[in-house]
Amino acid sequence: MRKRRPNYRLVKTHRNYSVEEVARMFGTHKNTVRAWVKAGLPTCDGKRPILILGYELAAYLKARRMKNKRPCQPGEIYCVRCRAAKQPAGDIAEYQPITATLGNLIGICPDCEGLIYRRASLAKLAQIRGDLDITFVEAQRQVSKTDSPIVNSDFNQG
């Protein structure tokens, strides 16, 4: 299955590509690459076969990916429903640990009242925090090993 966004790191910058080679490299259709050319992907010249310089292809795909990024400022969490970075309602968020060094900031969107999440490491929490009041939730308890066997087991002792 092909990926939704082509990885610009696969492109060799010192090589020229035809439309068919680009389509094969990313697992897309030739018409998709032709649509990129119409949308502004530079080519070598206006003649056939259409040749695309590797460094221009990588720069085009990188710019296309960066255009869709929505970086959050300190104290903001991205709301998927509203498609915008928002400060959680009441400036309150919870930090729920996933591992020893990584966790999720969880808040409530002030507009749609849905839950909003932001992945954060403990080391960078002071930078991400902003004006938020963060409460730390205990990690869920794990099943622990016991030395004594379970009483209601089906094993026969013999």
Buried (B, 14 or more C-beta within 10 A) or exposed (E): EEEEEBEBEEBEEEEBBBBEBBBEBBEBEEEBBBEBBEEEBEBEEEEEEBBBBBEBBBBBBEEBEEEEEEEBEEBBBBBEEBEEBBBBBEBEBBBBBEEEEEBBBBBBBBEEEEBBBBEBEBEEBEEBBBEBEBEEEEEEEEEEEEEEEEEEEEEEEE
